[in-house]
Amino acid sequence: MTPIPAHLSVCPWYPGHLAWLLAHGRPTRHDPGDAQPVRADLRDADLTGALLTDADLRGALLSGADLSRADLTGADLTGALLTDADLRGALLSGAYLLGAILSGADLTGAHLRGADLSGADLSRADLRGAGLSGADLTDTDMADTDLTNTNLIRAVLRGADLTCAVLRGADLRGAHLTGAVLASANLRDADLTGAVGIASAGPVGVKRRTIYAVAHGDTVMVQAGCSWRSVADTIAAIRERYVDSAGREHHREAYIAAVLGAALRVSP
């Protein structure tokens, strides 16, 4: 049996490649020493509409590349650098993007159904109208990301950082948000029906606010306005706000009841 050099044994694709070389009578010479496979450098490349289904692009350098309408179905982009890349309308269903860097990327209308984006950096990315149903977004950085009208049905967002993210009109039915960070996130008109780890109540209070509660380990954080606080701190803030509100006690009590109701539904 032809031995596989140590520096190539870590590459899942190499045994198949070696078998092909042997089957076709090709030489099996290798780079000496500890040479490592070279990452594809496609920075700023024009790959508009390219057919890249099941392509091996692990660790590829694709920052600034134009991949609009490209077919990357099932492609492996683990650890790829896609900063500021144009992925508008790209087909990425079932793609592997674990740990990929997509900060500032334009994914408007992209199709990412069932894609694995766990641990990826999607901060400041534009995902308006994208399809992410069933996608794995565990521990993903989505701070300042625009997810307006995005399909996140049954998506897994456990531990995702959604600080200042815009989720207006997002479809989060059946999504898993346990441990997600939603500080200053905009959830207006989002559909949370059947979502796990998050609950809403309202509108309540004089300003008719919607209450959101998210489970964080053994605690529950509540958003009643613009800030996320513990249940106790939220209730204390409500009591302080309405302390001199004669005749509006019913608003205060309804507000508190909504907070407790939402928190109870996500309590560990």
Sequence and secondary structure as in RCSB ss.txt:
>XXXX:A:sequence
MTPIPAHLSVCPWYPGHLAWLLAHGRPTRHDPGDAQPVRADLRDADLTGALLTDADLRGALLSGADLSRADLTGA
DLTGALLTDADLRGALLSGAYLLGAILSGADLTGAHLRGADLSGADLSRADLRGAGLSGADLTDTDMADTDLTNT
NLIRAVLRGADLTCAVLRGADLRGAHLTGAVLASANLRDADLTGAVGIASAGPVGVKRRTIYAVAHGDTVMVQAG
CSWRSVADTIAAIRERYVDSAGREHHREAYIAAVLGAALRVSP
>XXXX:A:secstr
     HHHHT TTHHHHHHHHHHTT      STT      B TT B TT B TT B TT B TT B TT B TT 
B TT B TT B TT B TT B TT B TT B TT B TT B TT B TT B TT B TT B TT B TT B TT 
B TT B TT B TT B TT B TT B TT B TT B TT B TT BSEEEEEEETTTTEEEEEEEETTEEEEESS
S EEEHHHHHHHHHHHTTT TT HHHHHHHHHHHHHHHHHH  
